[in-house]
Amino acid sequence: MSRTGIRAAGAAAGALLALAAAAPAQAAGYRYWSFWESDGGKPWAYATQGPATARPADGDVLGFRFAISNGTDDTSRPSVAPDFPGICGGVEKKDGTKRIAVVVDFGGPVDAPPGETPPKKPIEVGCAEVREDATGAEALAAVAKPLRYDSAAMLCGIAGYPAKGCGEQVEETGKKTPAPTTPASPDGKGGPSFGVLAGGAAVLALGGAAIWKARRRG
């Protein structure tokens, strides 16, 4: 292929990349209780299993945050740090039990389902003293009853909030921007979604392949 063809292939790849960069991210998220864990004073980490199966150890901190999110990358973390000494420091460990610090963040008005209002106290913390083999759900129940689950065992309500609904899809217009205390990325600066980055990488790969093939034929 001529150099003109090579330039055309490069221009096409550039145009595709520009379109990918201009395309909006996913237009919907979900309103739900996210589940976070911390052990040994580490920062919040998104839990890899549900509270009904997680079995935290003595000294761990469990966090629950009600918010609108479209994935684990930008789900709002609890807006307070995991602080086991501050929550359970005055509770002595007893034989056959463990102490689990629990943080419940009810989110703000923008996260609330239509017709509902978050509790006046936005953050609830407590030290759960539970048996050594207790689950995260049991620790949560010891601090913030009543809990509400759906038929698939998904956690839908904590301390009666919200009163109804469970994991509804929410349009982008109802999605909030995460606060600085709940960064969208590990460095706290936020950034483009994984989908946009992956799409851009794919376009670059396709554009590079087109140019390489053009050179091979030229």
PASEBA-1860 file (N, C-alpha, C; in nm, 3 decimals):
! residues 218
1> MSRTGIRA> 0.085/-0.120/0.000/0.000/0.000/0.000/0.088/0.124/0.000 ~ 0.041/0.232/-0.062/0.117/0.356/-0.068/0.120/0.426/0.066 ~ 0.207/0.526/0.075/0.212/0.604/0.199/0.081/0.675/0.225 ~ 0.013/0.710/0.115/-0.119/0.773/0.132/-0.214/0.679/0.203 ~ -0.209/0.548/0.165/-0.294/0.449/0.231/-0.259/0.433/0.378 ~ -0.128/0.436/0.406/-0.085/0.423/0.545/-0.135/0.541/0.627 ~ -0.124/0.662/0.569/-0.172/0.781/0.641/-0.322/0.772/0.662 ~ -0.394/0.720/0.563/-0.541/0.707/0.577/-0.576/0.610/0.689
9> AGAAAGAL> -0.501/0.497/0.697/-0.527/0.401/0.804/-0.501/0.463/0.940 ~ -0.391/0.540/0.950/-0.361/0.607/1.077/-0.466/0.709/1.113 ~ -0.514/0.783/1.013/-0.618/0.883/1.040/-0.746/0.817/1.086 ~ -0.780/0.702/1.026/-0.902/0.631/1.067/-0.891/0.584/1.211 ~ -0.773/0.531/1.246/-0.753/0.487/1.384/-0.765/0.604/1.480 ~ -0.707/0.719/1.441/-0.717/0.837/1.526/-0.860/0.883/1.543 ~ -0.939/0.876/1.436/-1.080/0.916/1.444/-1.157/0.825/1.537 ~ -1.129/0.693/1.529/-1.197/0.598/1.618/-1.161/0.624/1.763
17> LALAAAAP> -1.034/0.653/1.789/-0.991/0.684/1.924/-1.059/0.809/1.976 ~ -1.072/0.910/1.890/-1.139/1.034/1.932/-1.285/1.007/1.966 ~ -1.350/0.922/1.888/-1.490/0.888/1.917/-1.500/0.814/2.049 ~ -1.407/0.722/2.074/-1.410/0.647/2.200/-1.390/0.740/2.318 ~ -1.300/0.838/2.303/-1.275/0.932/2.413/-1.396/1.020/2.438 ~ -1.471/1.051/2.331/-1.586/1.139/2.346/-1.710/1.064/2.393 ~ -1.711/0.932/2.379/-1.830/0.855/2.416/-1.851/0.860/2.566 ~ -1.975/0.870/2.612/-2.003/0.873/2.755/-1.982/0.738/2.819
25> AQAAGYRY> -1.957/0.738/2.949/-1.947/0.613/3.023/-2.086/0.552/3.036 ~ -2.093/0.440/3.106/-2.222/0.375/3.124/-2.325/0.473/3.179 ~ -2.446/0.468/3.127/-2.547/0.568/3.159/-2.629/0.533/3.281 ~ -2.597/0.424/3.347/-2.677/0.386/3.462/-2.590/0.322/3.569 ~ -2.633/0.335/3.693/-2.566/0.269/3.804/-2.671/0.196/3.886 ~ -2.632/0.155/4.006/-2.724/0.084/4.093/-2.719/0.144/4.232 ~ -2.834/0.147/4.297/-2.844/0.199/4.433/-2.847/0.080/4.527 ~ -2.743/0.067/4.611/-2.739/-0.052/4.697/-2.641/-0.033/4.813
33> WSFWESDG> -2.644/-0.127/4.906/-2.550/-0.129/5.017/-2.424/-0.202/4.973 ~ -2.312/-0.132/4.966/-2.185/-0.197/4.934/-2.119/-0.242/5.065 ~ -2.034/-0.341/5.053/-1.973/-0.405/5.170/-1.821/-0.394/5.160 ~ -1.759/-0.343/5.267/-1.615/-0.317/5.269/-1.552/-0.384/5.392 ~ -1.422/-0.413/5.381/-1.351/-0.479/5.490/-1.217/-0.410/5.516 ~ -1.170/-0.424/5.638/-1.037/-0.374/5.675/-0.983/-0.462/5.786 ~ -0.858/-0.504/5.772/-0.794/-0.580/5.880/-0.658/-0.520/5.909 ~ -0.621/-0.522/6.034/-0.490/-0.471/6.073/-0.470/-0.323/6.047
41> GKPWAYAT> -0.576/-0.244/6.046/-0.563/-0.102/6.024/-0.544/-0.063/5.879 ~ -0.563/-0.156/5.786/-0.548/-0.126/5.643/-0.665/-0.042/5.593 ~ -0.649/0.027/5.478/-0.760/0.104/5.420/-0.875/0.011/5.381 ~ -0.990/0.072/5.355/-1.106/-0.005/5.313/-1.075/-0.080/5.183 ~ -1.120/-0.205/5.176/-1.110/-0.286/5.055/-1.248/-0.343/5.026 ~ -1.288/-0.338/4.899/-1.419/-0.391/4.861/-1.422/-0.540/4.892 ~ -1.524/-0.585/4.963/-1.534/-0.725/5.004/-1.549/-0.817/4.884 ~ -1.485/-0.933/4.892/-1.491/-1.030/4.783/-1.604/-1.131/4.800
49> QGPATARP> -1.675/-1.123/4.911/-1.791/-1.208/4.933/-1.892/-1.133/5.017 ~ -2.014/-1.184/5.024/-2.118/-1.115/5.098/-2.104/-1.130/5.248 ~ -2.170/-1.043/5.324/-2.159/-1.049/5.471/-2.213/-1.179/5.530 ~ -2.303/-1.246/5.459/-2.360/-1.370/5.512/-2.260/-1.486/5.509 ~ -2.155/-1.474/5.427/-2.055/-1.581/5.420/-1.918/-1.538/5.471 ~ -1.893/-1.408/5.477/-1.765/-1.359/5.528/-1.754/-1.387/5.678 ~ -1.638/-1.430/5.721/-1.615/-1.457/5.863/-1.495/-1.376/5.911 ~ -1.520/-1.253/5.952/-1.410/-1.167/5.997/-1.345/-1.219/6.124
57> ADGDVLGF> -1.221/-1.176/6.145/-1.147/-1.216/6.264/-1.151/-1.105/6.368 ~ -1.115/-1.141/6.488/-1.109/-1.041/6.596/-1.015/-0.929/6.553 ~ -1.062/-0.805/6.567/-0.981/-0.689/6.528/-1.012/-0.635/6.391 ~ -1.097/-0.703/6.315/-1.134/-0.655/6.182/-1.240/-0.546/6.191 ~ -1.252/-0.471/6.081/-1.355/-0.367/6.071/-1.438/-0.394/5.945 ~ -1.568/-0.389/5.958/-1.659/-0.406/5.845/-1.727/-0.273/5.817 ~ -1.737/-0.238/5.689/-1.801/-0.113/5.650/-1.914/-0.137/5.553 ~ -2.021/-0.062/5.568/-2.137/-0.071/5.480/-2.174/0.070/5.436
65> RFAISNGT> -2.188/0.090/5.306/-2.219/0.224/5.254/-2.335/0.216/5.156 ~ -2.437/0.299/5.179/-2.550/0.306/5.087/-2.522/0.417/4.988 ~ -2.512/0.381/4.860/-2.476/0.481/4.759/-2.517/0.432/4.621 ~ -2.503/0.520/4.524/-2.528/0.487/4.384/-2.393/0.463/4.319 ~ -2.379/0.351/4.251/-2.252/0.319/4.187/-2.275/0.233/4.065 ~ -2.178/0.232/3.972/-2.186/0.142/3.857/-2.074/0.041/3.857 ~ -2.015/0.014/3.973/-1.912/-0.089/3.981/-1.821/-0.069/4.100 ~ -1.737/-0.169/4.128/-1.650/-0.160/4.244/-1.547/-0.050/4.231
73> DDTSRPSV> -1.516/-0.005/4.107/-1.414/0.098/4.090/-1.458/0.232/4.145 ~ -1.587/0.261/4.138/-1.629/0.394/4.182/-1.736/0.389/4.291 ~ -1.756/0.270/4.347/-1.850/0.261/4.458/-1.796/0.344/4.575 ~ -1.879/0.428/4.635/-1.834/0.510/4.747/-1.797/0.423/4.866 ~ -1.681/0.449/4.918/-1.640/0.382/5.041/-1.711/0.447/5.159 ~ -1.712/0.382/5.275/-1.761/0.450/5.395/-1.682/0.580/5.414 ~ -1.749/0.685/5.453/-1.685/0.816/5.458/-1.603/0.840/5.584 ~ -1.589/0.738/5.669/-1.498/0.747/5.783/-1.398/0.632/5.771
81> APDFPGIC> -1.280/0.654/5.824/-1.174/0.554/5.816/-1.205/0.434/5.906 ~ -1.155/0.315/5.870/-1.174/0.199/5.957/-1.085/0.213/6.081 ~ -1.146/0.229/6.195/-1.072/0.259/6.317/-1.112/0.161/6.427 ~ -1.050/0.045/6.428/-1.085/-0.055/6.530/-1.058/-0.005/6.672 ~ -0.940/0.053/6.700/-0.916/0.100/6.838/-1.019/0.204/6.883 ~ -1.058/0.291/6.791/-1.154/0.395/6.828/-1.293/0.343/6.853 ~ -1.328/0.231/6.790/-1.463/0.176/6.804/-1.469/0.067/6.911 ~ -1.368/-0.017/6.914/-1.370/-0.131/7.007/-1.263/-0.124/7.115
89> GGVEKKDG> -1.193/-0.011/7.122/-1.081/-0.002/7.216/-1.119/-0.029/7.360 ~ -1.240/0.005/7.400/-1.280/-0.015/7.539/-1.348/-0.148/7.565 ~ -1.350/-0.236/7.465/-1.417/-0.365/7.480/-1.311/-0.474/7.492 ~ -1.313/-0.545/7.603/-1.215/-0.650/7.627/-1.258/-0.780/7.560 ~ -1.164/-0.847/7.498/-1.195/-0.975/7.434/-1.220/-1.081/7.539 ~ -1.327/-1.158/7.517/-1.362/-1.267/7.607/-1.343/-1.401/7.538 ~ -1.321/-1.503/7.615/-1.302/-1.636/7.558/-1.425/-1.677/7.478 ~ -1.398/-1.734/7.361/-1.507/-1.783/7.278/-1.578/-1.677/7.198
97> TKRIAVVV> -1.527/-1.554/7.201/-1.589/-1.445/7.125/-1.483/-1.369/7.045 ~ -1.530/-1.283/6.958/-1.441/-1.193/6.885/-1.507/-1.056/6.878 ~ -1.425/-0.955/6.859/-1.475/-0.817/6.850/-1.460/-0.768/6.706 ~ -1.570/-0.725/6.650/-1.570/-0.674/6.514/-1.623/-0.531/6.516 ~ -1.543/-0.436/6.468/-1.589/-0.298/6.458/-1.675/-0.285/6.332 ~ -1.788/-0.219/6.344/-1.882/-0.206/6.233/-1.909/-0.058/6.206 ~ -1.899/-0.019/6.080/-1.928/0.117/6.037/-2.041/0.112/5.935 ~ -2.147/0.185/5.961/-2.261/0.192/5.869/-2.276/0.336/5.823
105> DFGGPVDA> -2.259/0.358/5.693/-2.270/0.492/5.634/-2.398/0.494/5.549 ~ -2.497/0.573/5.591/-2.626/0.575/5.522/-2.627/0.660/5.395 ~ -2.515/0.723/5.362/-2.510/0.806/5.242/-2.584/0.938/5.262 ~ -2.598/1.013/5.154/-2.664/1.143/5.161/-2.797/1.143/5.091 ~ -2.865/1.258/5.090/-2.996/1.268/5.026/-2.994/1.230/4.878 ~ -2.882/1.257/4.808/-2.877/1.227/4.665/-2.877/1.076/4.640 ~ -2.836/0.998/4.740/-2.835/0.852/4.728/-2.970/0.791/4.763 ~ -3.055/0.867/4.832/-3.180/0.812/4.885/-3.278/0.774/4.776
113> PPGETPPK> -3.351/0.664/4.793/-3.456/0.629/4.697/-3.567/0.734/4.701 ~ -3.642/0.749/4.593/-3.752/0.846/4.590/-3.848/0.825/4.708 ~ -3.879/0.934/4.774/-3.973/0.927/4.885/-3.913/0.888/5.018 ~ -3.781/0.866/5.022/-3.717/0.828/5.148/-3.608/0.927/5.185 ~ -3.578/0.934/5.313/-3.477/1.026/5.365/-3.380/0.948/5.451 ~ -3.249/0.969/5.436/-3.152/0.898/5.520/-3.173/0.931/5.667 ~ -3.133/0.844/5.756/-3.143/0.874/5.900/-3.072/1.004/5.934 ~ -3.119/1.071/6.037/-3.059/1.197/6.078/-2.913/1.180/6.116
121> KPIEVGCA> -2.880/1.065/6.174/-2.742/1.036/6.207/-2.681/0.962/6.089 ~ -2.596/1.027/6.008/-2.550/0.966/5.883/-2.456/0.847/5.900 ~ -2.384/0.842/6.013/-2.289/0.734/6.038/-2.324/0.664/6.168 ~ -2.329/0.533/6.163/-2.353/0.452/6.283/-2.234/0.360/6.300 ~ -2.174/0.359/6.419/-2.063/0.268/6.446/-2.092/0.190/6.573 ~ -2.032/0.073/6.581/-2.051/-0.008/6.700/-1.952/-0.123/6.704 ~ -1.930/-0.175/6.822/-1.840/-0.287/6.839/-1.925/-0.412/6.865 ~ -1.922/-0.504/6.772/-2.000/-0.627/6.784/-1.918/-0.733/6.858
129> EVREDATG> -1.973/-0.784/6.966/-1.911/-0.897/7.038/-1.990/-1.022/6.998 ~ -1.931/-1.103/6.918/-2.000/-1.221/6.864/-1.914/-1.344/6.882 ~ -1.974/-1.460/6.864/-1.898/-1.585/6.880/-1.788/-1.593/6.774 ~ -1.690/-1.675/6.797/-1.570/-1.677/6.714/-1.596/-1.717/6.569 ~ -1.703/-1.795/6.544/-1.731/-1.836/6.407/-1.843/-1.754/6.342 ~ -1.879/-1.640/6.402/-1.989/-1.558/6.350/-1.954/-1.496/6.216 ~ -2.055/-1.472/6.135/-2.037/-1.409/6.003/-2.042/-1.257/6.014 ~ -2.009/-1.193/5.903/-2.019/-1.048/5.898/-2.162/-1.001/5.916
137> AEALAAVA> -2.258/-1.078/5.864/-2.398/-1.041/5.879/-2.441/-1.045/6.025 ~ -2.389/-1.141/6.100/-2.422/-1.149/6.243/-2.361/-1.032/6.319 ~ -2.240/-0.993/6.281/-2.177/-0.877/6.345/-2.257/-0.751/6.315 ~ -2.301/-0.736/6.189/-2.381/-0.620/6.152/-2.512/-0.617/6.229 ~ -2.577/-0.733/6.240/-2.705/-0.741/6.311/-2.691/-0.704/6.459 ~ -2.573/-0.728/6.515/-2.551/-0.695/6.655/-2.541/-0.545/6.678 ~ -2.519/-0.470/6.569/-2.500/-0.325/6.580/-2.614/-0.245/6.520 ~ -2.672/-0.293/6.412/-2.768/-0.208/6.337/-2.890/-0.285/6.288
145> KPLRYDSA> -2.964/-0.346/6.377/-3.091/-0.408/6.339/-3.195/-0.301/6.312 ~ -3.303/-0.335/6.235/-3.325/-0.462/6.165/-3.259/-0.463/6.028 ~ -3.224/-0.583/5.983/-3.169/-0.600/5.849/-3.277/-0.655/5.758 ~ -3.266/-0.621/5.631/-3.365/-0.669/5.533/-3.292/-0.728/5.414 ~ -3.331/-0.849/5.376/-3.271/-0.919/5.263/-3.378/-0.950/5.159 ~ -3.335/-0.971/5.034/-3.431/-1.016/4.933/-3.425/-1.167/4.921 ~ -3.499/-1.223/4.828/-3.508/-1.368/4.814/-3.376/-1.432/4.771 ~ -3.285/-1.351/4.714/-3.155/-1.401/4.673/-3.048/-1.378/4.780
153> AMLCGIAG> -3.092/-1.340/4.900/-3.003/-1.316/5.013/-2.917/-1.191/4.995 ~ -2.959/-1.098/4.910/-2.888/-0.972/4.895/-2.930/-0.877/5.007 ~ -2.833/-0.811/5.068/-2.861/-0.716/5.175/-2.928/-0.593/5.117 ~ -3.051/-0.566/5.160/-3.130/-0.457/5.103/-3.149/-0.340/5.198 ~ -3.152/-0.364/5.328/-3.177/-0.258/5.424/-3.102/-0.281/5.554 ~ -3.050/-0.173/5.611/-2.981/-0.177/5.739/-3.046/-0.077/5.832 ~ -3.076/-0.121/5.953/-3.143/-0.035/6.051/-3.272/0.024/5.993 ~ -3.339/-0.055/5.910/-3.466/-0.011/5.852/-3.454/0.082/5.733
161> YPAKGCGE> -3.332/0.103/5.682/-3.313/0.195/5.570/-3.241/0.127/5.455 ~ -3.292/0.145/5.332/-3.423/0.202/5.300/-3.535/0.105/5.335 ~ -3.656/0.157/5.338/-3.769/0.074/5.381/-3.810/-0.026/5.275 ~ -3.778/0.003/5.149/-3.815/-0.089/5.041/-3.715/-0.077/4.928 ~ -3.728/-0.167/4.831/-3.637/-0.167/4.717/-3.508/-0.241/4.748 ~ -3.438/-0.278/4.639/-3.313/-0.350/4.657/-3.232/-0.350/4.528 ~ -3.125/-0.273/4.523/-3.036/-0.274/4.409/-3.096/-0.224/4.279 ~ -3.180/-0.122/4.285/-3.244/-0.071/4.163/-3.143/-0.001/4.072
169> QVEETGKK> -3.169/-0.009/3.944/-3.089/0.063/3.847/-3.128/0.210/3.850 ~ -3.029/0.298/3.840/-3.052/0.442/3.850/-2.987/0.508/3.729 ~ -3.061/0.598/3.663/-3.006/0.668/3.548/-2.895/0.763/3.590 ~ -2.811/0.799/3.496/-2.694/0.883/3.523/-2.732/1.015/3.589 ~ -2.849/1.069/3.556/-2.890/1.197/3.614/-2.909/1.189/3.764 ~ -2.929/1.066/3.816/-2.947/1.050/3.959/-2.820/1.009/4.030 ~ -2.710/0.998/3.957/-2.585/0.950/4.015/-2.506/1.065/4.073 ~ -2.450/1.045/4.190/-2.374/1.151/4.252/-2.226/1.138/4.221
177> TPAPTTPA> -2.154/1.246/4.235/-2.009/1.242/4.222/-1.951/1.204/4.358 ~ -1.866/1.100/4.366/-1.812/1.060/4.494/-1.740/1.175/4.564 ~ -1.759/1.183/4.695/-1.695/1.288/4.773/-1.546/1.260/4.786 ~ -1.466/1.359/4.822/-1.322/1.337/4.836/-1.287/1.227/4.934 ~ -1.374/1.205/5.035/-1.346/1.101/5.132/-1.375/0.963/5.078 ~ -1.438/0.954/4.960/-1.467/0.826/4.899/-1.417/0.830/4.755 ~ -1.282/0.833/4.737/-1.226/0.852/4.603/-1.264/0.744/4.505 ~ -1.269/0.784/4.377/-1.303/0.689/4.272/-1.182/0.609/4.227
185> SPDGKGGP> -1.063/0.648/4.271/-0.944/0.574/4.232/-0.849/0.571/4.351 ~ -0.754/0.478/4.354/-0.665/0.464/4.470/-0.589/0.591/4.506 ~ -0.559/0.677/4.407/-0.483/0.798/4.439/-0.572/0.913/4.484 ~ -0.704/0.888/4.491/-0.796/0.990/4.538/-0.832/1.095/4.438 ~ -0.784/1.083/4.312/-0.809/1.187/4.212/-0.918/1.150/4.112 ~ -0.973/1.032/4.127/-1.075/0.989/4.032/-1.012/0.959/3.898 ~ -1.092/0.958/3.791/-1.037/0.931/3.660/-1.140/0.864/3.574 ~ -1.104/0.836/3.448/-1.200/0.774/3.357/-1.234/0.633/3.400
193> SFGVLAGG> -1.351/0.588/3.360/-1.394/0.454/3.398/-1.310/0.350/3.327 ~ -1.309/0.229/3.381/-1.233/0.120/3.321/-1.283/0.092/3.181 ~ -1.415/0.104/3.161/-1.471/0.078/3.028/-1.415/0.172/2.923 ~ -1.404/0.300/2.956/-1.350/0.397/2.861/-1.204/0.369/2.832 ~ -1.126/0.338/2.938/-0.985/0.309/2.918/-0.966/0.184/2.834 ~ -1.045/0.080/2.864/-1.033/-0.044/2.787/-1.073/-0.021/2.643 ~ -1.178/0.059/2.621/-1.220/0.089/2.485/-1.112/0.163/2.408 ~ -1.048/0.260/2.475/-0.942/0.334/2.410/-0.824/0.245/2.376
201> AAVLALGG> -0.791/0.154/2.469/-0.681/0.062/2.443/-0.712/-0.029/2.324 ~ -0.837/-0.074/2.316/-0.877/-0.160/2.205/-0.867/-0.086/2.073 ~ -0.911/0.039/2.070/-0.904/0.118/1.947/-0.759/0.140/1.905 ~ -0.673/0.169/2.003/-0.532/0.187/1.971/-0.472/0.059/1.914 ~ -0.510/-0.055/1.973/-0.459/-0.182/1.924/-0.505/-0.208/1.781 ~ -0.634/-0.179/1.755/-0.687/-0.200/1.620/-0.619/-0.106/1.520 ~ -0.600/0.021/1.560/-0.536/0.117/1.472/-0.393/0.076/1.441 ~ -0.319/0.031/1.546/-0.183/-0.014/1.525/-0.175/-0.133/1.432
209> AAIWKARR> -0.271/-0.225/1.447/-0.271/-0.342/1.359/-0.297/-0.302/1.215 ~ -0.386/-0.205/1.194/-0.417/-0.161/1.057/-0.294/-0.099/0.991 ~ -0.222/-0.017/1.067/-0.102/0.047/1.012/0.005/-0.057/0.981 ~ 0.021/-0.155/1.076/0.121/-0.259/1.053/0.091/-0.339/0.926 ~ -0.037/-0.375/0.907/-0.074/-0.449/0.788/-0.051/-0.366/0.660 ~ -0.080/-0.237/0.668/-0.059/-0.150/0.552/0.087/-0.147/0.514 ~ 0.174/-0.140/0.617/0.317/-0.136/0.589/0.365/-0.269/0.528 ~ 0.306/-0.379/0.577/0.345/-0.510/0.526/0.310/-0.524/0.378
217> RG> 0.197/-0.463/0.338/0.153/-0.475/0.198/0.220/-0.372/0.109 ~ 0.275/-0.263/0.166/0.331/-0.156/0.086/0.464/-0.192/0.020
END
